[in-house]
Amino acid sequence: MKLKVLLVEDDHIQRENARQAIESAIDAEVETKNTEWEFQRDFEAIAKNPPDVAVLDIMLRWANPAADMPIAPGEVTAKPEQAGLRCARRLLDDERTHAVKVILYSALAKDDLSADPPKGAECLSKDFDAQNLIEKIKEAVLPVTSEARGSVRE
């Protein structure tokens, strides 16, 4: 059975590089969203069929610029740099998705990453080849995989 990964990244090059890296290193199906608005709009569908792992950029744009783009709510305009944190909190606070492993994957410095992460979220700085991300995803799902086989992780 394929691992389900939700990747929320607004930079199309980084999103495609991460998606390709994940799919080539792990037997995974990667669903992508490229804005906070897309994540919020699609949350009910995400909650009905949750991913195993969510990889969230922290500094996401609210929506792609367009004449008919949705208006950002007050919390978004007040703290636009915390879009990924809001997405992480929504996943971790909802009973249907609280078991999803959340990885905050950002170009922010390590100190900035760990300033205010939601409880239960892992923080990881982006790297060029995404190898650290692949390892973090494997670590996140290893306990689930081990339990499914009946073995104990040491």
N, CA, C and O atoms as a GROMACS GRO file, in nm:
protein
  616
    1MET      N    1   0.084  -0.118   0.000
    1MET     CA    2   0.000   0.000   0.000
    1MET      C    3   0.089   0.125   0.000
    1MET      O    4   0.185   0.135   0.077
    2LYS      N    5   0.055   0.219  -0.086
    2LYS     CA    6   0.134   0.341  -0.098
    2LYS      C    7   0.114   0.434   0.020
    2LYS      O    8   0.004   0.444   0.075
    3LEU      N    9   0.220   0.500   0.057
    3LEU     CA   10   0.216   0.603   0.159
    3LEU      C   11   0.148   0.725   0.097
    3LEU      O   12   0.175   0.760  -0.018
    4LYS      N   13   0.060   0.790   0.173
    4LYS     CA   14  -0.007   0.911   0.125
    4LYS      C   15   0.060   1.032   0.186
    4LYS      O   16   0.069   1.045   0.308
    5VAL      N   17   0.107   1.122   0.099
    5VAL     CA   18   0.175   1.243   0.144
    5VAL      C   19   0.102   1.364   0.088
    5VAL      O   20   0.071   1.370  -0.031
    6LEU      N   21   0.074   1.460   0.175
    6LEU     CA   22   0.019   1.588   0.133
    6LEU      C   23   0.133   1.688   0.135
    6LEU      O   24   0.198   1.704   0.238
    7LEU      N   25   0.159   1.754   0.024
    7LEU     CA   26   0.267   1.851   0.011
    7LEU      C   27   0.205   1.988  -0.018
    7LEU      O   28   0.141   2.006  -0.122
    8VAL      N   29   0.224   2.083   0.073
    8VAL     CA   30   0.171   2.218   0.055
    8VAL      C   31   0.290   2.313   0.041
    8VAL      O   32   0.359   2.343   0.138
    9GLU      N   33   0.311   2.359  -0.081
    9GLU     CA   34   0.427   2.442  -0.116
    9GLU      C   35   0.387   2.538  -0.227
    9GLU      O   36   0.334   2.495  -0.329
   10ASP      N   37   0.411   2.668  -0.208
   10ASP     CA   38   0.369   2.765  -0.309
   10ASP      C   39   0.471   2.788  -0.420
   10ASP      O   40   0.434   2.839  -0.526
   11ASP      N   41   0.596   2.754  -0.400
   11ASP     CA   42   0.696   2.770  -0.505
   11ASP      C   43   0.691   2.647  -0.596
   11ASP      O   44   0.719   2.536  -0.552
   12HIS      N   45   0.655   2.668  -0.722
   12HIS     CA   46   0.633   2.554  -0.812
   12HIS      C   47   0.758   2.470  -0.835
   12HIS      O   48   0.747   2.348  -0.853
   13ILE      N   49   0.874   2.531  -0.836
   13ILE     CA   50   0.997   2.454  -0.855
   13ILE      C   51   1.026   2.368  -0.733
   13ILE      O   52   1.056   2.249  -0.746
   14GLN      N   53   1.017   2.428  -0.614
   14GLN     CA   54   1.040   2.350  -0.491
   14GLN      C   55   0.935   2.242  -0.474
   14GLN      O   56   0.965   2.131  -0.429
   15ARG      N   57   0.810   2.273  -0.509
   15ARG     CA   58   0.702   2.174  -0.497
   15ARG      C   59   0.730   2.054  -0.588
   15ARG      O   60   0.717   1.940  -0.545
   16GLU      N   61   0.768   2.081  -0.711
   16GLU     CA   62   0.793   1.972  -0.806
   16GLU      C   63   0.918   1.893  -0.766
   16GLU      O   64   0.918   1.771  -0.776
   17ASN      N   65   1.023   1.962  -0.723
   17ASN     CA   66   1.144   1.891  -0.678
   17ASN      C   67   1.114   1.801  -0.560
   17ASN      O   68   1.158   1.686  -0.557
   18ALA      N   69   1.040   1.852  -0.461
   18ALA     CA   70   1.006   1.771  -0.343
   18ALA      C   71   0.917   1.653  -0.382
   18ALA      O   72   0.939   1.541  -0.336
   19ARG      N   73   0.818   1.678  -0.466
   19ARG     CA   74   0.727   1.571  -0.510
   19ARG      C   75   0.805   1.460  -0.579
   19ARG      O   76   0.788   1.342  -0.547
   20GLN      N   77   0.892   1.497  -0.672
   20GLN     CA   78   0.971   1.397  -0.744
   20GLN      C   79   1.064   1.322  -0.650
   20GLN      O   80   1.079   1.200  -0.662
   21ALA      N   81   1.127   1.393  -0.558
   21ALA     CA   82   1.218   1.328  -0.463
   21ALA      C   83   1.144   1.227  -0.377
   21ALA      O   84   1.193   1.116  -0.356
   22ILE      N   85   1.027   1.265  -0.328
   22ILE     CA   86   0.948   1.175  -0.243
   22ILE      C   87   0.905   1.052  -0.322
   22ILE      O   88   0.922   0.939  -0.277
   23GLU      N   89   0.849   1.075  -0.440
   23GLU     CA   90   0.798   0.963  -0.520
   23GLU      C   91   0.909   0.870  -0.568
   23GLU      O   92   0.885   0.750  -0.586
   24SER      N   93   1.029   0.922  -0.591
   24SER     CA   94   1.136   0.836  -0.638
   24SER      C   95   1.203   0.758  -0.524
   24SER      O   96   1.261   0.652  -0.546
   25ALA      N   97   1.195   0.811  -0.401
   25ALA     CA   98   1.262   0.746  -0.288
   25ALA      C   99   1.169   0.657  -0.206
   25ALA      O  100   1.215   0.564  -0.138
   26ILE      N  101   1.041   0.685  -0.211
   26ILE     CA  102   0.944   0.614  -0.126
   26ILE      C  103   0.826   0.574  -0.214
   26ILE      O  104   0.790   0.646  -0.307
   27ASP      N  105   0.766   0.460  -0.185
   27ASP     CA  106   0.645   0.420  -0.256
   27ASP      C  107   0.531   0.506  -0.204
   27ASP      O  108   0.459   0.467  -0.112
   28ALA      N  109   0.516   0.626  -0.265
   28ALA     CA  110   0.422   0.724  -0.212
   28ALA      C  111   0.339   0.787  -0.323
   28ALA      O  112   0.382   0.803  -0.437
   29GLU      N  113   0.218   0.823  -0.284
   29GLU     CA  114   0.130   0.904  -0.367
   29GLU      C  115   0.132   1.043  -0.306
   29GLU      O  116   0.096   1.060  -0.189
   30VAL      N  117   0.173   1.143  -0.382
   30VAL     CA  118   0.186   1.279  -0.330
   30VAL      C  119   0.076   1.368  -0.388
   30VAL      O  120   0.067   1.386  -0.509
   31GLU      N  121  -0.006   1.422  -0.298
   31GLU     CA  122  -0.108   1.520  -0.336
   31GLU      C  123  -0.049   1.657  -0.305
   31GLU      O  124   0.010   1.676  -0.199
   32THR      N  125  -0.065   1.752  -0.397
   32THR     CA  126  -0.008   1.884  -0.376
   32THR      C  127  -0.115   1.992  -0.369
   32THR      O  128  -0.220   1.985  -0.433
   33LYS      N  129  -0.085   2.092  -0.289
   33LYS     CA  130  -0.162   2.217  -0.279
   33LYS      C  131  -0.058   2.327  -0.287
   33LYS      O  132   0.054   2.311  -0.236
   34ASN      N  133  -0.093   2.439  -0.349
   34ASN     CA  134   0.010   2.542  -0.361
   34ASN      C  135  -0.021   2.673  -0.290
   34ASN      O  136   0.056   2.768  -0.303
   35THR      N  137  -0.130   2.679  -0.216
   35THR     CA  138  -0.159   2.798  -0.136
   35THR      C  139  -0.232   2.758  -0.008
   35THR      O  140  -0.287   2.648   0.002
   36GLU      N  141  -0.231   2.849   0.087
   36GLU     CA  142  -0.308   2.824   0.210
   36GLU      C  143  -0.457   2.813   0.177
   36GLU      O  144  -0.527   2.729   0.234
   37TRP      N  145  -0.504   2.896   0.087
   37TRP     CA  146  -0.646   2.892   0.050
   37TRP      C  147  -0.685   2.756  -0.006
   37TRP      O  148  -0.790   2.703   0.028
   38GLU      N  149  -0.601   2.698  -0.093
   38GLU     CA  150  -0.632   2.565  -0.147
   38GLU      C  151  -0.640   2.462  -0.035
   38GLU      O  152  -0.730   2.378  -0.035
   39PHE      N  153  -0.548   2.468   0.060
   39PHE     CA  154  -0.552   2.377   0.173
   39PHE      C  155  -0.681   2.395   0.252
   39PHE      O  156  -0.750   2.297   0.280
   40GLN      N  157  -0.716   2.519   0.288
   40GLN     CA  158  -0.836   2.545   0.366
   40GLN      C  159  -0.962   2.506   0.289
   40GLN      O  160  -1.054   2.446   0.345
   41ARG      N  161  -0.965   2.540   0.161
   41ARG     CA  162  -1.082   2.506   0.077
   41ARG      C  163  -1.103   2.355   0.071
   41ARG      O  164  -1.217   2.309   0.075
   42ASP      N  165  -0.995   2.278   0.062
   42ASP     CA  166  -1.004   2.134   0.044
   42ASP      C  167  -0.994   2.055   0.174
   42ASP      O  168  -0.984   1.932   0.172
   43PHE      N  169  -0.997   2.124   0.289
   43PHE     CA  170  -0.973   2.054   0.415
   43PHE      C  171  -1.073   1.942   0.442
   43PHE      O  172  -1.033   1.836   0.491
   44GLU      N  173  -1.199   1.959   0.411
   44GLU     CA  174  -1.297   1.853   0.437
   44GLU      C  175  -1.263   1.727   0.358
   44GLU      O  176  -1.275   1.617   0.412
   45ALA      N  177  -1.220   1.741   0.235
   45ALA     CA  178  -1.180   1.624   0.155
   45ALA      C  179  -1.052   1.562   0.214
   45ALA      O  180  -1.039   1.440   0.218
   46ILE      N  181  -0.960   1.646   0.259
   46ILE     CA  182  -0.838   1.595   0.323
   46ILE      C  183  -0.875   1.517   0.449
   46ILE      O  184  -0.821   1.409   0.473
   47ALA      N  185  -0.967   1.570   0.529
   47ALA     CA  186  -1.007   1.506   0.654
   47ALA      C  187  -1.080   1.374   0.630
   47ALA      O  188  -1.070   1.283   0.712
   48LYS      N  189  -1.154   1.363   0.521
   48LYS     CA  190  -1.225   1.239   0.492
   48LYS      C  191  -1.131   1.127   0.449
   48LYS      O  192  -1.161   1.009   0.467
   49ASN      N  193  -1.018   1.164   0.393
   49ASN     CA  194  -0.920   1.067   0.346
   49ASN      C  195  -0.780   1.120   0.379
   49ASN      O  196  -0.706   1.159   0.290
   50PRO      N  197  -0.745   1.121   0.508
   50PRO     CA  198  -0.623   1.188   0.552
   50PRO      C  199  -0.495   1.124   0.499
   50PRO      O  200  -0.487   1.003   0.478
   51PRO      N  201  -0.395   1.208   0.477
   51PRO     CA  202  -0.264   1.155   0.438
   51PRO      C  203  -0.196   1.093   0.559
   51PRO      O  204  -0.238   1.113   0.673
   52ASP      N  205  -0.090   1.018   0.534
   52ASP     CA  206  -0.008   0.965   0.642
   52ASP      C  207   0.085   1.075   0.694
   52ASP      O  208   0.111   1.085   0.813
   53VAL      N  209   0.133   1.156   0.600
   53VAL     CA  210   0.228   1.263   0.632
   53VAL      C  211   0.187   1.389   0.556
   53VAL      O  212   0.147   1.382   0.440
   54ALA      N  213   0.197   1.504   0.624
   54ALA     CA  214   0.177   1.633   0.558
   54ALA      C  215   0.307   1.711   0.566
   54ALA      O  216   0.363   1.728   0.674
   55VAL      N  217   0.354   1.756   0.452
   55VAL     CA  218   0.475   1.837   0.443
   55VAL      C  219   0.431   1.978   0.408
   55VAL      O  220   0.378   2.002   0.299
   56LEU      N  221   0.453   2.072   0.501
   56LEU     CA  222   0.398   2.207   0.486
   56LEU      C  223   0.508   2.311   0.487
   56LEU      O  224   0.589   2.318   0.579
   57ASP      N  225   0.511   2.393   0.382
   57ASP     CA  226   0.596   2.511   0.385
   57ASP      C  227   0.532   2.606   0.486
   57ASP      O  228   0.410   2.606   0.501
   58ILE      N  229   0.611   2.686   0.553
   58ILE     CA  230   0.554   2.778   0.652
   58ILE      C  231   0.507   2.907   0.587
   58ILE      O  232   0.396   2.953   0.614
   59MET      N  233   0.589   2.964   0.502
   59MET     CA  234   0.556   3.093   0.442
   59MET      C  235   0.488   3.072   0.306
   59MET      O  236   0.551   3.086   0.201
   60LEU      N  237   0.361   3.039   0.310
   60LEU     CA  238   0.281   3.019   0.190
   60LEU      C  239   0.205   3.147   0.158
   60LEU      O  240   0.169   3.224   0.247
   61ARG      N  241   0.180   3.168   0.031
   61ARG     CA  242   0.089   3.279  -0.002
   61ARG      C  243  -0.054   3.232   0.026
   61ARG      O  244  -0.082   3.112   0.025
   62TRP      N  245  -0.142   3.327   0.050
   62TRP     CA  246  -0.282   3.295   0.074
   62TRP      C  247  -0.345   3.234  -0.050
   62TRP      O  248  -0.406   3.127  -0.043
   63ALA      N  249  -0.330   3.302  -0.164
   63ALA     CA  250  -0.387   3.255  -0.290
   63ALA      C  251  -0.298   3.303  -0.402
   63ALA      O  252  -0.220   3.398  -0.386
   64ASN      N  253  -0.309   3.239  -0.517
   64ASN     CA  254  -0.235   3.286  -0.632
   64ASN      C  255  -0.299   3.415  -0.683
   64ASN      O  256  -0.422   3.425  -0.690
   65PRO      N  257  -0.218   3.514  -0.718
   65PRO     CA  258  -0.273   3.640  -0.764
   65PRO      C  259  -0.364   3.621  -0.886
   65PRO      O  260  -0.324   3.559  -0.985
   66ALA      N  261  -0.484   3.674  -0.876
   66ALA     CA  262  -0.581   3.666  -0.985
   66ALA      C  263  -0.690   3.769  -0.957
   66ALA      O  264  -0.710   3.810  -0.842
   67ALA      N  265  -0.760   3.810  -1.060
   67ALA     CA  266  -0.866   3.909  -1.045
   67ALA      C  267  -0.975   3.860  -0.949
   67ALA      O  268  -1.035   3.940  -0.877
   68ASP      N  269  -0.999   3.729  -0.949
   68ASP     CA  270  -1.106   3.674  -0.865
   68ASP      C  271  -1.052   3.596  -0.744
   68ASP      O  272  -1.120   3.508  -0.692
   69MET      N  273  -0.930   3.628  -0.700
   69MET     CA  274  -0.873   3.555  -0.587
   69MET      C  275  -0.955   3.577  -0.461
   69MET      O  276  -1.007   3.687  -0.440
   70PRO      N  277  -0.968   3.475  -0.376
   70PRO     CA  278  -1.046   3.489  -0.253
   70PRO      C  279  -0.982   3.589  -0.158
   70PRO      O  280  -0.860   3.599  -0.148
   71ILE      N  281  -1.067   3.662  -0.088
   71ILE     CA  282  -1.019   3.760   0.009
   71ILE      C  283  -0.968   3.688   0.133
   71ILE      O  284  -1.033   3.597   0.185
   72ALA      N  285  -0.852   3.730   0.178
   72ALA     CA  286  -0.790   3.668   0.295
   72ALA      C  287  -0.861   3.711   0.422
   72ALA      O  288  -0.893   3.829   0.439
   73PRO      N  289  -0.887   3.616   0.514
   73PRO     CA  290  -0.945   3.652   0.643
   73PRO      C  291  -0.845   3.733   0.727
   73PRO      O  292  -0.727   3.738   0.695
   74GLY      N  293  -0.895   3.795   0.833
   74GLY     CA  294  -0.814   3.882   0.918
   74GLY      C  295  -0.689   3.816   0.972
   74GLY      O  296  -0.583   3.879   0.973
   75GLU      N  297  -0.698   3.691   1.018
   75GLU     CA  298  -0.580   3.625   1.074
   75GLU      C  299  -0.470   3.608   0.968
   75GLU      O  300  -0.352   3.606   1.001
   76VAL      N  301  -0.510   3.595   0.843
   76VAL     CA  302  -0.414   3.579   0.735
   76VAL      C  303  -0.345   3.712   0.705
   76VAL      O  304  -0.224   3.717   0.688
   77THR      N  305  -0.423   3.820   0.699
   77THR     CA  306  -0.362   3.950   0.672
   77THR      C  307  -0.277   3.997   0.790
   77THR      O  308  -0.179   4.069   0.770
   78ALA      N  309  -0.313   3.957   0.912
   78ALA     CA  310  -0.236   3.996   1.030
   78ALA      C  311  -0.102   3.924   1.037
   78ALA      O  312  -0.002   3.983   1.075
   79LYS      N  313  -0.099   3.796   1.000
   79LYS     CA  314   0.025   3.717   1.008
   79LYS      C  315   0.038   3.628   0.884
   79LYS      O  316   0.028   3.505   0.894
   80PRO      N  317   0.061   3.688   0.769
   80PRO     CA  318   0.069   3.606   0.646
   80PRO      C  319   0.185   3.507   0.646
   80PRO      O  320   0.180   3.405   0.578
   81GLU      N  321   0.290   3.538   0.723
   81GLU     CA  322   0.408   3.451   0.727
   81GLU      C  323   0.386   3.322   0.805
   81GLU      O  324   0.475   3.238   0.812
   82GLN      N  325   0.267   3.305   0.864
   82GLN     CA  326   0.239   3.185   0.943
   82GLN      C  327   0.137   3.092   0.878
   82GLN      O  328   0.070   3.014   0.947
   83ALA      N  329   0.126   3.098   0.749
   83ALA     CA  330   0.027   3.018   0.677
   83ALA      C  331   0.044   2.868   0.703
   83ALA      O  332  -0.053   2.798   0.733
   84GLY      N  333   0.165   2.819   0.692
   84GLY     CA  334   0.190   2.676   0.715
   84GLY      C  335   0.161   2.634   0.858
   84GLY      O  336   0.117   2.522   0.883
   85LEU      N  337   0.186   2.725   0.952
   85LEU     CA  338   0.155   2.696   1.093
   85LEU      C  339   0.004   2.683   1.112
   85LEU      O  340  -0.043   2.597   1.187
   86ARG      N  341  -0.073   2.770   1.044
   86ARG     CA  342  -0.219   2.759   1.054
   86ARG      C  343  -0.267   2.627   0.996
   86ARG      O  344  -0.356   2.562   1.052
   87CYS      N  345  -0.210   2.586   0.882
   87CYS     CA  346  -0.246   2.458   0.821
   87CYS      C  347  -0.212   2.343   0.915
   87CYS      O  348  -0.291   2.250   0.931
   88ALA      N  349  -0.093   2.349   0.976
   88ALA     CA  350  -0.051   2.243   1.068
   88ALA      C  351  -0.145   2.235   1.188
   88ALA      O  352  -0.187   2.126   1.227
   89ARG      N  353  -0.179   2.350   1.244
   89ARG     CA  354  -0.270   2.349   1.360
   89ARG      C  355  -0.406   2.291   1.323
   89ARG      O  356  -0.466   2.216   1.400
   90ARG      N  357  -0.453   2.324   1.204
   90ARG     CA  358  -0.583   2.270   1.164
   90ARG      C  359  -0.577   2.118   1.154
   90ARG      O  360  -0.669   2.049   1.199
   91LEU      N  361  -0.472   2.065   1.096
   91LEU     CA  362  -0.456   1.920   1.088
   91LEU      C  363  -0.448   1.856   1.226
   91LEU      O  364  -0.516   1.758   1.254
   92LEU      N  365  -0.364   1.914   1.312
   92LEU     CA  366  -0.338   1.853   1.442
   92LEU      C  367  -0.453   1.872   1.541
   92LEU      O  368  -0.466   1.793   1.635
   93ASP      N  369  -0.535   1.974   1.521
   93ASP     CA  370  -0.646   2.000   1.613
   93ASP      C  371  -0.775   1.928   1.576
   93ASP      O  372  -0.865   1.916   1.659
   94ASP      N  373  -0.785   1.879   1.455
   94ASP     CA  374  -0.908   1.813   1.410
   94ASP      C  375  -0.899   1.664   1.444
   94ASP      O  376  -0.798   1.600   1.414
   95GLU      N  377  -1.003   1.610   1.506
   95GLU     CA  378  -1.000   1.469   1.548
   95GLU      C  379  -0.983   1.373   1.431
   95GLU      O  380  -0.934   1.262   1.450
   96ARG      N  381  -1.023   1.414   1.312
   96ARG     CA  382  -1.011   1.326   1.195
   96ARG      C  383  -0.868   1.322   1.138
   96ARG      O  384  -0.832   1.227   1.068
   97THR      N  385  -0.788   1.424   1.169
   97THR     CA  386  -0.655   1.434   1.110
   97THR      C  387  -0.544   1.450   1.214
   97THR      O  388  -0.429   1.470   1.177
   98HIS      N  389  -0.577   1.440   1.341
   98HIS     CA  390  -0.476   1.465   1.444
   98HIS      C  391  -0.362   1.362   1.443
   98HIS      O  392  -0.255   1.390   1.497
   99ALA      N  393  -0.382   1.247   1.383
   99ALA     CA  394  -0.277   1.145   1.377
   99ALA      C  395  -0.184   1.163   1.257
   99ALA      O  396  -0.085   1.091   1.245
  100VAL      N  397  -0.213   1.258   1.170
  100VAL     CA  398  -0.127   1.284   1.054
  100VAL      C  399   0.007   1.334   1.105
  100VAL      O  400   0.012   1.423   1.190
  101LYS      N  401   0.115   1.279   1.054
  101LYS     CA  402   0.250   1.327   1.087
  101LYS      C  403   0.272   1.456   1.010
  101LYS      O  404   0.260   1.458   0.888
  102VAL      N  405   0.304   1.564   1.081
  102VAL     CA  406   0.321   1.694   1.018
  102VAL      C  407   0.468   1.734   1.021
  102VAL      O  408   0.533   1.734   1.125
  103ILE      N  409   0.519   1.768   0.902
  103ILE     CA  410   0.656   1.816   0.889
  103ILE      C  411   0.650   1.957   0.833
  103ILE      O  412   0.602   1.979   0.722
  104LEU      N  413   0.699   2.054   0.911
  104LEU     CA  414   0.710   2.192   0.865
  104LEU      C  415   0.844   2.202   0.793
  104LEU      O  416   0.950   2.190   0.854
  105TYR      N  417   0.838   2.224   0.663
  105TYR     CA  418   0.955   2.220   0.576
  105TYR      C  419   0.974   2.357   0.516
  105TYR      O  420   0.898   2.397   0.427
  106SER      N  421   1.073   2.429   0.562
  106SER     CA  422   1.084   2.570   0.527
  106SER      C  423   1.226   2.614   0.503
  106SER      O  424   1.321   2.551   0.550
  107ALA      N  425   1.241   2.724   0.430
  107ALA     CA  426   1.372   2.785   0.408
  107ALA      C  427   1.410   2.876   0.525
  107ALA      O  428   1.520   2.932   0.526
  108LEU      N  429   1.322   2.889   0.622
  108LEU     CA  430   1.354   2.968   0.740
  108LEU      C  431   1.472   2.906   0.814
  108LEU      O  432   1.496   2.786   0.806
  109ALA      N  433   1.545   2.988   0.885
  109ALA     CA  434   1.655   2.939   0.967
  109ALA      C  435   1.601   2.846   1.075
  109ALA      O  436   1.485   2.860   1.115
  110LYS      N  437   1.682   2.754   1.122
  110LYS     CA  438   1.639   2.655   1.222
  110LYS      C  439   1.579   2.722   1.346
  110LYS      O  440   1.480   2.673   1.400
  111ASP      N  441   1.638   2.834   1.393
  111ASP     CA  442   1.584   2.904   1.510
  111ASP      C  443   1.445   2.958   1.481
  111ASP      O  444   1.357   2.954   1.568
  112ASP      N  445   1.423   3.010   1.360
  112ASP     CA  446   1.292   3.062   1.323
  112ASP      C  447   1.190   2.950   1.310
  112ASP      O  448   1.073   2.968   1.344
  113LEU      N  449   1.234   2.835   1.263
  113LEU     CA  450   1.144   2.720   1.246
  113LEU      C  451   1.089   2.673   1.379
  113LEU      O  452   0.971   2.637   1.388
  114SER      N  453   1.170   2.672   1.480
  114SER     CA  454   1.127   2.616   1.608
  114SER      C  455   1.067   2.721   1.702
  114SER      O  456   1.041   2.691   1.818
  115ALA      N  457   1.045   2.843   1.654
  115ALA     CA  458   0.994   2.950   1.740
  115ALA      C  459   0.853   2.921   1.791
  115ALA      O  460   0.826   2.941   1.910
  116ASP      N  461   0.764   2.875   1.708
  116ASP     CA  462   0.626   2.854   1.750
  116ASP      C  463   0.558   2.740   1.674
  116ASP      O  464   0.448   2.758   1.622
  117PRO      N  465   0.621   2.622   1.667
  117PRO     CA  466   0.556   2.514   1.594
  117PRO      C  467   0.442   2.455   1.677
  117PRO      O  468   0.451   2.449   1.800
  118PRO      N  469   0.336   2.411   1.611
  118PRO     CA  470   0.229   2.344   1.684
  118PRO      C  471   0.281   2.216   1.749
  118PRO      O  472   0.369   2.150   1.695
  119LYS      N  473   0.226   2.182   1.864
  119LYS     CA  474   0.267   2.059   1.932
  119LYS      C  475   0.236   1.941   1.840
  119LYS      O  476   0.125   1.927   1.789
  120GLY      N  477   0.337   1.858   1.820
  120GLY     CA  478   0.321   1.741   1.734
  120GLY      C  479   0.380   1.759   1.596
  120GLY      O  480   0.390   1.662   1.520
  121ALA      N  481   0.421   1.881   1.561
  121ALA     CA  482   0.480   1.905   1.429
  121ALA      C  483   0.631   1.898   1.438
  121ALA      O  484   0.691   1.945   1.536
  122GLU      N  485   0.693   1.841   1.339
  122GLU     CA  486   0.839   1.835   1.327
  122GLU      C  487   0.884   1.952   1.241
  122GLU      O  488   0.812   1.992   1.149
  123CYS      N  489   1.000   2.008   1.269
  123CYS     CA  490   1.054   2.119   1.192
  123CYS      C  491   1.177   2.074   1.116
  123CYS      O  492   1.262   2.003   1.170
  124LEU      N  493   1.185   2.114   0.990
  124LEU     CA  494   1.297   2.074   0.906
  124LEU      C  495   1.329   2.185   0.807
  124LEU      O  496   1.240   2.235   0.738
  125SER      N  497   1.456   2.223   0.799
  125SER     CA  498   1.499   2.322   0.701
  125SER      C  499   1.512   2.256   0.564
  125SER      O  500   1.555   2.142   0.552
  126LYS      N  501   1.473   2.331   0.460
  126LYS     CA  502   1.483   2.279   0.324
  126LYS      C  503   1.629   2.263   0.286
  126LYS      O  504   1.715   2.341   0.326
  127ASP      N  505   1.654   2.158   0.207
  127ASP     CA  506   1.787   2.141   0.149
  127ASP      C  507   1.770   2.116   0.000
  127ASP      O  508   1.660   2.085  -0.047
  128PHE      N  509   1.878   2.129  -0.072
  128PHE     CA  510   1.872   2.123  -0.217
  128PHE      C  511   1.821   1.990  -0.271
  128PHE      O  512   1.739   1.987  -0.363
  129ASP      N  513   1.868   1.879  -0.214
  129ASP     CA  514   1.831   1.749  -0.270
  129ASP      C  515   1.715   1.680  -0.198
  129ASP      O  516   1.675   1.570  -0.237
  130ALA      N  517   1.662   1.741  -0.096
  130ALA     CA  518   1.548   1.688  -0.020
  130ALA      C  519   1.577   1.557   0.052
  130ALA      O  520   1.484   1.489   0.095
  131GLN      N  521   1.703   1.521   0.067
  131GLN     CA  522   1.737   1.396   0.135
  131GLN      C  523   1.692   1.398   0.282
  131GLN      O  524   1.642   1.298   0.333
  132ASN      N  525   1.710   1.512   0.348
  132ASN     CA  526   1.665   1.522   0.488
  132ASN      C  527   1.514   1.503   0.498
  132ASN      O  528   1.464   1.442   0.593
  133LEU      N  529   1.441   1.556   0.400
  133LEU     CA  530   1.296   1.540   0.399
  133LEU      C  531   1.258   1.393   0.384
  133LEU      O  532   1.169   1.344   0.453
  134ILE      N  533   1.324   1.324   0.295
  134ILE     CA  534   1.296   1.181   0.274
  134ILE      C  535   1.320   1.104   0.404
  134ILE      O  536   1.238   1.021   0.443
  135GLU      N  537   1.432   1.132   0.470
  135GLU     CA  538   1.462   1.064   0.596
  135GLU      C  539   1.358   1.097   0.703
  135GLU      O  540   1.317   1.008   0.778
  136LYS      N  541   1.316   1.223   0.711
  136LYS     CA  542   1.216   1.264   0.810
  136LYS      C  543   1.082   1.195   0.783
  136LYS      O  544   1.013   1.155   0.877
  137ILE      N  545   1.044   1.181   0.658
  137ILE     CA  546   0.919   1.110   0.623
  137ILE      C  547   0.930   0.964   0.665
  137ILE      O  548   0.836   0.909   0.723
  138LYS      N  549   1.042   0.902   0.635
  138LYS     CA  550   1.062   0.762   0.674
  138LYS      C  551   1.055   0.745   0.825
  138LYS      O  552   0.992   0.652   0.875
  139GLU      N  553   1.119   0.835   0.898
  139GLU     CA  554   1.114   0.831   1.045
  139GLU      C  555   0.972   0.847   1.096
  139GLU      O  556   0.931   0.780   1.191
  140ALA      N  557   0.896   0.936   1.032
  140ALA     CA  558   0.759   0.964   1.076
  140ALA      C  559   0.668   0.844   1.060
  140ALA      O  560   0.578   0.823   1.143
  141VAL      N  561   0.689   0.766   0.956
  141VAL     CA  562   0.598   0.654   0.931
  141VAL      C  563   0.653   0.521   0.980
  141VAL      O  564   0.580   0.422   0.981
  142LEU      N  565   0.779   0.516   1.020
  142LEU     CA  566   0.838   0.390   1.066
  142LEU      C  567   0.759   0.326   1.180
  142LEU      O  568   0.734   0.205   1.174
  143PRO      N  569   0.718   0.401   1.283
  143PRO     CA  570   0.640   0.335   1.390
  143PRO      C  571   0.511   0.273   1.338
  143PRO      O  572   0.472   0.165   1.383
  144VAL      N  573   0.444   0.339   1.243
  144VAL     CA  574   0.320   0.286   1.187
  144VAL      C  575   0.351   0.159   1.111
  144VAL      O  576   0.282   0.058   1.126
  145THR      N  577   0.454   0.161   1.030
  145THR     CA  578   0.493   0.045   0.952
  145THR      C  579   0.531  -0.071   1.043
  145THR      O  580   0.492  -0.185   1.018
  146SER      N  581   0.608  -0.043   1.148
  146SER     CA  582   0.650  -0.147   1.241
  146SER      C  583   0.532  -0.208   1.314
  146SER      O  584   0.524  -0.330   1.329
  147GLU      N  585   0.438  -0.124   1.358
  147GLU     CA  586   0.320  -0.176   1.427
  147GLU      C  587   0.238  -0.265   1.335
  147GLU      O  588   0.186  -0.368   1.377
  148ALA      N  589   0.228  -0.225   1.208
  148ALA     CA  590   0.150  -0.303   1.114
  148ALA      C  591   0.210  -0.442   1.095
  148ALA      O  592   0.138  -0.538   1.069
  149ARG      N  593   0.344  -0.452   1.110
  149ARG     CA  594   0.409  -0.582   1.095
  149ARG      C  595   0.417  -0.655   1.228
  149ARG      O  596   0.458  -0.771   1.233
  150GLY      N  597   0.378  -0.589   1.336
  150GLY     CA  598   0.381  -0.653   1.467
  150GLY      C  599   0.514  -0.648   1.535
  150GLY      O  600   0.534  -0.714   1.637
  151SER      N  601   0.609  -0.570   1.482
  151SER     CA  602   0.740  -0.561   1.547
  151SER      C  603   0.747  -0.437   1.632
  151SER      O  604   0.662  -0.348   1.623
  152VAL      N  605   0.848  -0.431   1.716
  152VAL     CA  606   0.865  -0.318   1.807
  152VAL      C  607   0.987  -0.239   1.764
  152VAL      O  608   1.093  -0.296   1.737
  153ARG      N  609   0.973  -0.107   1.758
  153ARG     CA  610   1.084  -0.020   1.722
  153ARG      C  611   1.170   0.002   1.845
  153ARG      O  612   1.119   0.036   1.951
  154GLU      N  613   1.300  -0.017   1.832
  154GLU     CA  614   1.391   0.001   1.945
  154GLU      C  615   1.440   0.143   1.949
  154GLU      O  616   1.518   0.178   2.038
   0.00000   0.00000   0.00000
